[in-house]
Amino acid sequence: MSIRIGSSCVLSMNMICPECKVVETRHFLDVPTQWYEIATKCIAEKIFLIVTLCIDKNGKLEYIPSESQWRNFVEDSTVKLLSLGVNKNCCRIDLVNEPCKYISKEQYANLINIAYDQVKGRLPVGAGCDELIYGDMYQYISSHANFDVLVVHIQGACNNELNTSNLTNFALNLATSYKRSIDCNESNYFSVNTDSGYKGLLMNLKYAEKIGCKNFPIVFINLDKSAFAVNTDRWERLSFFVNGKLHSSYWNDFSKLIEAKCPIPNIIPLPIIEDENFMKLKDLKIGSKGNQVRFLQEILMIEYSFPNEYENPFDGKFGNLTDKQVRAYQTANNLKVDGYVGINTMTSLILDINKKPVEDRKFSTDYWFKKLQIYMAYE
């Protein structure tokens, strides 16, 4: 079986090793990291990208975000990723690293549902992202939250063959019962500079493969100590490199394993859509629903800055506020002001981006057209 092996908890560009086939990086509400630069590099170099949206600050929870704060954070992250040209074959958004440290299972399920409502149809969404000893949390979100991928950490409690077998089988059964795929976004808590520790890492990998994980990011391949605001001495034993300096004699063997296990190609491209006749657009007005309405709401607010005061402004439902946006756009662009989005208004929305000064454009005409194609393919 093929599986992508790489690095998790990647907070700086220095932590992306050339051998990585998958990178898990973290985007925090209040802590700046190089997540966007990391994402840019991964997409350019065809490394599978996992972006975990986090609510803590330097390992501590300062506050639980409100629904609007969380929606805005999720939307901003999603839009920035889409601007890089990501798709479901090369990128996933995961929600809250190790949530059991910070919030209750009920609070976590609520954050998942808000985020999934925001992202669904654009990128896959993963949830769980914690040690498998928290079975109660995993069971609760499986039955009370909407998401695509049950995400596990194969580390810590997976410290011997029996525990790893039992815990990963529990996760697989849960994912199967709720008809979700399963994956890993963080693994290993063994000392990779010892023989027993390296064998432990390989044991974790074996069970990740056994339950069907497509990815196996470990902490860490290269630990950049300057990327963290906390003392990282205790993590050195996990790393094949520390600040770029080789720290384990097992790296040569493991790097060969990374290459041997890698799927070929590492990223399967989306099929090129040669026949665009599938994209049959509808005329939109109050009462319309679906992905085309969602596209309309996004381009009006993101590209043209016409506000929508709904708590969820991109809900795919053409109501009074969307009608107000449309009429404001039509007025500003000398179109017939009727709140009706037909061929003239839709053409203007997409092509008139080119009339804006380059510095005022959020995204290109090509970006919005491709996004509309994808949205309509899922209609």
VMD Tcl script that draws the C-alpha trace (Angstrom):
set ca {
  {0.00 0.00 0.00}
  {1.15 3.53 -0.76}
  {1.06 6.22 1.90}
  {2.43 9.74 2.01}
  {4.97 10.27 4.77}
  {6.06 13.71 5.82}
  {6.05 16.17 8.70}
  {3.36 17.54 11.00}
  {3.30 20.69 13.14}
  {5.23 22.54 10.44}
  {5.31 26.16 11.54}
  {8.21 27.50 9.50}
  {9.55 27.08 5.98}
  {12.71 25.49 7.43}
  {10.66 22.52 8.60}
  {9.70 21.42 5.08}
  {12.24 18.78 4.12}
  {12.74 17.95 0.43}
  {11.70 14.38 1.18}
  {8.24 15.35 2.53}
  {5.27 13.96 0.61}
  {2.76 15.49 3.03}
  {2.94 18.53 5.29}
  {0.56 19.39 8.12}
  {0.78 23.06 9.07}
  {-1.26 25.11 11.55}
  {-3.12 28.36 11.24}
  {-3.94 29.96 14.59}
  {-6.56 32.55 15.42}
  {-4.09 34.82 17.21}
  {-0.58 33.50 16.59}
  {1.27 34.40 13.38}
  {3.02 31.56 11.57}
  {4.31 31.01 8.06}
  {1.31 28.80 7.24}
  {0.43 30.62 4.00}
  {4.02 30.59 2.74}
  {4.20 26.89 3.67}
  {0.95 26.26 1.79}
  {2.27 28.11 -1.26}
  {5.42 26.00 -1.33}
  {3.55 22.74 -0.87}
  {1.14 23.42 -3.71}
  {3.94 24.52 -6.02}
  {5.99 21.40 -5.23}
  {3.03 18.97 -5.28}
  {3.25 18.09 -1.58}
  {-0.10 17.10 -0.06}
  {-1.17 19.89 2.27}
  {-3.13 19.65 5.51}
  {-3.97 22.97 7.19}
  {-5.20 22.59 10.77}
  {-7.18 25.57 12.03}
  {-6.39 26.07 15.73}
  {-7.94 28.07 18.56}
  {-5.16 28.00 21.16}
  {-2.35 30.49 21.67}
  {1.05 29.03 22.53}
  {-0.60 25.93 23.95}
  {-3.22 27.78 26.02}
  {-6.84 28.63 25.34}
  {-7.50 32.34 25.83}
  {-11.10 32.31 24.61}
  {-13.51 30.29 22.53}
  {-14.27 32.18 19.32}
  {-17.78 33.42 18.69}
  {-19.65 32.01 15.71}
  {-18.89 35.09 13.61}
  {-15.19 35.08 14.59}
  {-14.89 31.40 13.76}
  {-16.79 31.74 10.47}
  {-14.62 34.66 9.38}
  {-11.44 32.81 10.33}
  {-12.52 29.68 8.46}
  {-13.64 31.65 5.42}
  {-10.45 33.69 5.27}
  {-8.36 30.53 5.48}
  {-10.41 28.78 2.80}
  {-10.34 31.70 0.38}
  {-6.58 32.11 0.77}
  {-6.07 28.41 0.06}
  {-8.35 28.50 -2.96}
  {-6.39 31.47 -4.28}
  {-3.39 29.14 -4.52}
  {-5.33 26.79 -6.78}
  {-5.82 24.01 -4.23}
  {-8.42 21.30 -4.72}
  {-9.72 18.21 -2.93}
  {-6.89 16.08 -4.34}
  {-4.06 18.15 -2.89}
  {-5.37 19.82 0.25}
  {-7.57 19.31 3.31}
  {-8.67 21.56 6.15}
  {-8.58 19.95 9.61}
  {-10.22 21.47 12.65}
  {-8.51 22.20 15.99}
  {-5.36 20.35 16.95}
  {-5.86 18.29 20.15}
  {-9.25 19.81 21.03}
  {-9.59 17.78 24.24}
  {-6.94 20.03 25.80}
  {-9.10 23.10 25.41}
  {-12.82 22.55 24.94}
  {-15.63 20.12 25.64}
  {-16.81 17.62 23.05}
  {-20.02 19.63 22.69}
  {-18.14 22.88 22.03}
  {-15.91 21.08 19.57}
  {-18.85 19.60 17.66}
  {-20.34 23.08 17.39}
  {-17.12 24.51 15.92}
  {-16.95 21.61 13.46}
  {-20.52 22.17 12.29}
  {-19.97 25.90 11.79}
  {-16.77 25.30 9.83}
  {-18.22 22.51 7.73}
  {-21.19 24.68 6.79}
  {-18.67 27.29 5.67}
  {-16.29 25.03 3.72}
  {-18.40 22.13 2.39}
  {-18.07 21.46 -1.31}
  {-14.88 23.47 -1.62}
  {-12.31 21.39 0.28}
  {-12.48 18.20 2.39}
  {-12.87 18.81 6.12}
  {-11.26 16.62 8.78}
  {-12.12 16.46 12.48}
  {-10.85 14.61 15.55}
  {-7.15 15.49 15.45}
  {-6.37 14.05 18.87}
  {-5.09 10.98 20.65}
  {-7.31 7.93 20.31}
  {-7.64 7.53 24.07}
  {-10.33 10.21 23.79}
  {-12.84 7.75 22.43}
  {-15.78 9.58 23.96}
  {-14.95 12.72 21.99}
  {-14.50 10.75 18.78}
  {-17.81 8.97 19.33}
  {-19.62 12.24 20.07}
  {-18.42 14.21 17.06}
  {-19.08 11.23 14.80}
  {-22.75 11.27 15.77}
  {-23.25 15.02 16.29}
  {-21.03 16.80 13.74}
  {-20.69 17.06 9.97}
  {-17.28 16.46 8.43}
  {-15.62 14.32 5.75}
  {-12.57 12.68 7.30}
  {-12.10 11.16 10.78}
  {-8.59 12.35 11.65}
  {-6.49 10.50 14.22}
  {-3.19 10.96 16.02}
  {-1.24 7.72 16.07}
  {1.15 8.53 18.90}
  {1.39 8.75 22.69}
  {-1.03 6.03 23.77}
  {-0.08 4.02 20.67}
  {3.07 3.03 22.55}
  {3.01 -0.71 21.90}
  {1.56 -3.19 19.42}
  {-1.52 -4.10 21.45}
  {-2.55 -0.54 22.27}
  {-1.97 0.63 18.71}
  {-3.99 -2.25 17.28}
  {-6.92 -1.68 19.66}
  {-7.02 2.09 19.27}
  {-6.68 2.18 15.49}
  {-9.29 -0.56 15.10}
  {-11.66 1.50 17.25}
  {-11.13 4.50 14.97}
  {-11.58 2.46 11.80}
  {-14.83 0.93 13.07}
  {-16.11 4.38 13.98}
  {-15.25 5.83 10.58}
  {-16.84 2.86 8.82}
  {-20.00 3.07 10.91}
  {-20.51 6.73 10.02}
  {-19.39 6.31 6.41}
  {-16.36 8.55 6.63}
  {-12.82 8.10 5.40}
  {-10.02 7.90 7.95}
  {-6.63 9.57 8.00}
  {-3.77 10.59 10.26}
  {-2.40 14.13 10.58}
  {0.09 13.59 13.42}
  {2.09 10.55 14.45}
  {4.97 9.20 16.49}
  {6.06 9.93 20.05}
  {9.06 7.62 20.08}
  {12.72 8.64 20.24}
  {13.87 8.23 16.66}
  {17.53 8.27 17.64}
  {17.24 4.88 19.38}
  {16.72 1.43 17.89}
  {13.59 0.71 19.96}
  {12.17 4.15 19.22}
  {12.71 3.84 15.49}
  {11.02 0.44 15.53}
  {8.12 2.04 17.42}
  {7.73 4.64 14.67}
  {7.63 1.88 12.05}
  {5.03 0.04 14.12}
  {2.81 3.16 14.14}
  {3.26 3.42 10.38}
  {2.20 -0.20 9.92}
  {-1.12 0.42 11.65}
  {-1.71 3.67 9.79}
  {-1.42 1.66 6.58}
  {-3.57 -1.14 7.99}
  {-6.57 1.11 8.66}
  {-6.26 2.87 5.30}
  {-4.68 6.22 6.12}
  {-3.42 8.06 3.04}
  {-1.07 10.25 5.06}
  {1.41 9.77 7.90}
  {2.96 13.09 9.01}
  {5.33 12.70 11.96}
  {6.52 15.16 14.61}
  {9.05 16.15 13.54}
  {11.36 15.52 10.62}
  {13.22 18.77 11.18}
  {12.53 20.64 14.41}
  {13.08 24.37 13.91}
  {13.23 25.46 17.52}
  {12.95 29.14 16.66}
  {9.45 28.58 15.24}
  {7.98 27.96 18.71}
  {7.32 30.32 21.60}
  {7.74 27.49 24.12}
  {10.73 25.41 25.18}
  {11.17 22.57 22.68}
  {14.00 20.60 24.29}
  {11.64 17.70 25.06}
  {10.79 17.35 21.37}
  {14.34 16.91 20.13}
  {14.15 13.14 20.65}
  {11.25 12.99 18.15}
  {13.20 14.64 15.35}
  {15.47 13.30 12.68}
  {16.96 16.80 12.41}
  {17.17 19.64 14.93}
  {17.68 23.10 13.43}
  {18.77 21.38 10.22}
  {21.43 19.25 11.92}
  {21.14 15.47 11.65}
  {19.93 14.02 14.95}
  {19.26 10.37 14.12}
  {21.31 7.69 12.43}
  {18.07 6.13 11.13}
  {17.29 8.98 8.75}
  {18.90 7.35 5.73}
  {16.71 4.28 6.16}
  {13.57 6.32 6.81}
  {14.10 8.65 3.86}
  {14.27 5.61 1.57}
  {11.04 4.36 3.11}
  {9.34 7.71 2.43}
  {10.20 7.39 -1.24}
  {9.28 3.72 -1.46}
  {5.85 4.24 0.12}
  {4.94 7.36 -1.84}
  {2.03 7.10 -4.28}
  {2.96 7.86 -7.88}
  {2.11 10.57 -8.69}
  {2.07 12.01 -5.20}
  {-0.82 14.28 -6.15}
  {-3.41 13.07 -8.64}
  {-4.52 16.09 -10.66}
  {-8.17 16.84 -11.14}
  {-9.37 15.90 -14.61}
  {-9.26 18.74 -17.12}
  {-12.77 19.80 -18.01}
  {-12.71 20.10 -21.81}
  {-16.48 20.26 -22.32}
  {-17.91 23.19 -20.43}
  {-21.47 22.45 -21.51}
  {-22.06 20.84 -18.11}
  {-22.06 24.30 -16.55}
  {-25.65 25.25 -17.23}
  {-26.25 28.38 -15.19}
  {-29.66 29.40 -13.92}
  {-31.14 32.85 -13.68}
  {-31.11 33.80 -10.01}
  {-33.59 35.78 -7.94}
  {-35.11 35.81 -4.44}
  {-35.89 32.21 -3.49}
  {-33.07 30.64 -5.53}
  {-30.80 28.19 -3.72}
  {-27.59 26.24 -4.35}
  {-23.92 26.57 -5.22}
  {-24.52 29.19 -7.92}
  {-26.10 31.45 -5.29}
  {-23.18 30.76 -2.98}
  {-20.79 31.78 -5.75}
  {-22.81 34.96 -6.28}
  {-22.66 35.80 -2.57}
  {-18.91 35.21 -2.44}
  {-17.95 37.27 -5.47}
  {-20.17 40.16 -4.41}
  {-18.71 40.29 -0.90}
  {-15.12 39.15 -1.42}
  {-14.30 40.69 -4.79}
  {-16.62 43.70 -4.85}
  {-17.04 44.39 -1.10}
  {-20.84 44.55 -1.09}
  {-21.69 43.57 2.51}
  {-24.13 40.88 3.59}
  {-25.10 41.08 7.25}
  {-26.17 37.46 7.66}
  {-24.27 35.49 10.33}
  {-23.41 33.10 7.49}
  {-23.15 35.33 4.41}
  {-22.41 32.42 2.03}
  {-25.35 30.12 2.76}
  {-26.43 29.55 -0.84}
  {-29.89 31.05 -0.18}
  {-30.99 34.09 -2.19}
  {-32.80 36.20 0.39}
  {-33.42 39.87 0.97}
  {-29.82 40.70 1.85}
  {-28.47 38.98 -1.27}
  {-31.08 40.88 -3.29}
  {-29.81 44.10 -1.69}
  {-26.22 43.20 -2.68}
  {-27.23 42.46 -6.26}
  {-29.17 45.70 -6.65}
  {-26.26 47.69 -5.21}
  {-23.90 46.04 -7.69}
  {-26.26 46.65 -10.60}
  {-26.63 50.31 -9.63}
  {-22.86 50.78 -9.38}
  {-22.29 49.19 -12.78}
  {-25.09 50.81 -14.81}
  {-27.04 47.56 -15.18}
  {-30.79 47.14 -15.03}
  {-31.59 47.33 -11.31}
  {-34.03 44.47 -10.74}
  {-32.24 42.12 -8.33}
  {-32.28 39.53 -11.11}
  {-29.01 37.77 -11.95}
  {-29.09 36.66 -15.55}
  {-26.50 36.63 -18.31}
  {-25.73 40.37 -18.14}
  {-25.13 40.64 -14.41}
  {-23.20 37.35 -14.22}
  {-20.98 38.32 -17.16}
  {-20.30 41.69 -15.58}
  {-19.43 40.12 -12.22}
  {-16.77 37.90 -13.76}
  {-15.32 39.94 -16.61}
  {-15.40 43.42 -15.05}
  {-12.72 42.33 -12.57}
  {-10.31 43.14 -15.38}
  {-11.47 46.77 -15.28}
  {-10.33 47.17 -11.68}
  {-6.78 48.36 -10.90}
  {-4.56 45.36 -10.31}
  {-3.91 46.35 -6.71}
  {-7.66 46.42 -6.00}
  {-8.37 42.92 -7.31}
  {-8.79 40.20 -4.71}
  {-8.53 37.43 -7.31}
  {-8.42 37.13 -11.09}
  {-11.25 36.62 -13.57}
  {-9.79 33.18 -14.29}
  {-9.91 32.28 -10.59}
  {-13.60 33.20 -10.27}
  {-14.54 31.43 -13.50}
  {-12.81 28.21 -12.46}
  {-14.45 28.45 -9.05}
  {-17.85 28.76 -10.71}
  {-17.07 25.68 -12.83}
  {-16.23 23.65 -9.74}
  {-19.28 24.86 -7.82}
  {-21.60 23.96 -10.69}
  {-19.98 20.54 -11.06}
  {-21.19 19.80 -7.53}
  {-24.67 21.32 -8.03}
}
mol new
graphics top color blue
foreach p $ca { graphics top sphere $p radius 0.5 }
foreach p [lrange $ca 0 end-1] q [lrange $ca 1 end] { graphics top cylinder $p $q radius 0.2 }
display resetview
